[in-house]
Structure formats: structure tokens, C-alpha cells
Amino acid sequence: MQGYPKPMKVFVTRRIPQEGIRVLSKSGVFELSVWDSDEPVPRAELLKGVAGVDGILCLLTDRIDSEVLDAAGPNLKMISTMSVGVDHLVIEEIKKRGMRVGYTPDVLTDATAELTVALLLATARRLLEGVQEVKSGGWSSWKPLWMCGYGLNGSTVGVIGLGRIGMAIARRLKPFGVKKLLYTGRAPKPQAAEVEGEHVTLGRLLSESDFIVVSCSLIPETRGLCDKAFFSKMKRTAVFVNTSRGPVVNQEDLYEALSSGQIAAAGLDVTTPEPLPTNHPLLTLKNCVVLPHIGSATYSTRGIMAELAATNLVAGLTGKAMPSELAL
């Protein structure tokens, strides 16, 4: 406790893996308060919990806006989020108040890429439909065209957002015999040569791809990107997969594209809102696979995320360099 006569107060907005709690506890400089639940902290409890704290460790489900910052008060110096995305943070207001922000990039890249490939295959090869047919007695005999889907071998895959996760997805898809890999972005990416990726316009990617994977960040330019015009340019046999952020997709337009046969199928690990209401139209479609935002859900990845978020918080509050600080 040398140099810190009075413990700094930290509020953790959720029950997180023990790897993170251990880092905070071992530092010896914090008075910890944890919302000890697997469910999100209610807004009123969040506002109460942050009062007078020096640091907040939050999740992507926690909206950290001016109201929260005001409730925390002048002692708040540091926010560490256990996520890659930061669209739940009001960055401009945080920047204006001179606070530091830590986040957790890289550590969930492989887990998210694996999940994306699994979701693509489950959607294209109709795995969930097949399981349901077995359970319901719909499996009567082998039939030449029954439960046929789409294969990756010889296909063209389009990746929207060839960043860390996009590249990790592309690397995993190439061994399946993908013939051509297209990607979009502001400029060509040197690393795309590793997967023989070709930088093209969005229009060309949509018209030529058999599989389209969205792995871009949520920014003003990508919000609502996948809309009626977007889906109308895709092949009728194309499969659409989104593991980036829910608001990138106009879900009403996606429903129309799927129900009308404009595109073949879709797989989503992210939606708007989350969780998706059980009566949402997308959940009535056999050709739409929806997962509960589990891209990073491996035990090891979540443990590493918690440890990094906690390490960022400790470093930020003790005036040291963070392993992963967001440039504001």
C-alpha cells in the first residue's frame, strides 16, 4: 500500500472470471465493489455503485454515458471495459473529462474467428434444421435433395472488414477450398496477400460472393450498412453471416430478404436488441440461425479478457502504461 495511503475505489459492474478479480485483489491498492451477478447491473444500481469511485471495470452491456460519469463524480479517472467494442462508452465525453480507457483487443480474435466459421457452416449446411428433423421425427429416409445446403469448396467468400478478426476468419476458411477471397475497406491491406485476398468495391463483393461475412467495427459509416439495397445485390444462393455488431444490419430488411428468397440463409451472433425478443420475426425462419452473442465464449478467452481488463485498470489508476489503452 506504499504510496497509496487511502485505497482507491473501484466498481466492477458484473461477476467476472476469477482471473480478473485476482489481479485487482493482489494489487493491494483498491477497495473493490462488485455487482455480484451474471445478469447486467440495473441502471439505478449502476449509478449508485459508481458514486465516488476512482475506476470502473465494465462490460459492453453497460452504457457509460454522461449520467454515469456525473454520478461517479470528480474522482473517476479510469474506465476499463472487458470488450473490444467501445460503442457503449460515450468516448467524446470521457475524452473531454481527461479520463483513460482500457479495452481488450486481440485476446478474443481466435475464439471469435472459430465461432464465425462454425456459424457459417451451421447456417450453410443447415445443421440446426437437421437436428430438429431428427428430434421431431422428420428424418424418414435418405433422400437425394433433402437437407441440401451450400459448401465452401470452390466458393467465393466476401469479408467486410479485414481487420484482426477478419483476417483470422479468412485464414480458417482458406483450407476449406475457398477459390476466391474478396474484401472491402478504405484501402488495400498488405496482410491480405497471405490469404490471396482481393480488395474490391462493396458492389462487386456482394454480386460475386457465395458467402458474405461481416466483421467490421460499428462506426457511423457501417451502421445500417446491410440493408435492403445491400441484400438485393447478393446472389439468391448466398449465405450471410454477421459476428460484428447488431446495428450493422437492418434486421427488418434482412427478414424480408430471407423470407422472400432474395438470399439463401443468414447466421447471426449479434442482434439489435440483445437479447433478441423470442417473438422476433427472424426467429420464425428456418433459414436464419441466431446465436446469443457467444463469439468470445471459451473459458480461456473470457479468463484472459477479465485478466487484461483488470490489468488495464490497475495500470491506469497507478499511473503506468496499460497493456491495451484506447487512443482517445
Secondary structure, 3 states (H helix, E strand, C coil): CCCCCCCEEEEECCCCCHHHHHHHHHHCCEEEEECCCCCCCCHHHHHHHCCCCCEEEECCCCCECHHHHHHHCCCCCEEEECCCCCCCECHHHHHHCCCEEECCCCCCHHHHHHHHHHHHHHHHCCHHHHHHHHHHCCCCCCCCCCCCCCCCCCCEEEEECCCHHHHHHHHHHHHHCCCEEEEECCCCCHHHHHHCEEECCHHHHHHHCCEEEECCCCCCCCCCCECHHHHHCCCCCCEEEECCCHHHECHHHHHHHHHCCCCCEEEECCCCCCCCCCCCHHHHCCCEEECCCCCCCCHHHHHHHHHHHHHHHHHHHCCCCCCCECCC
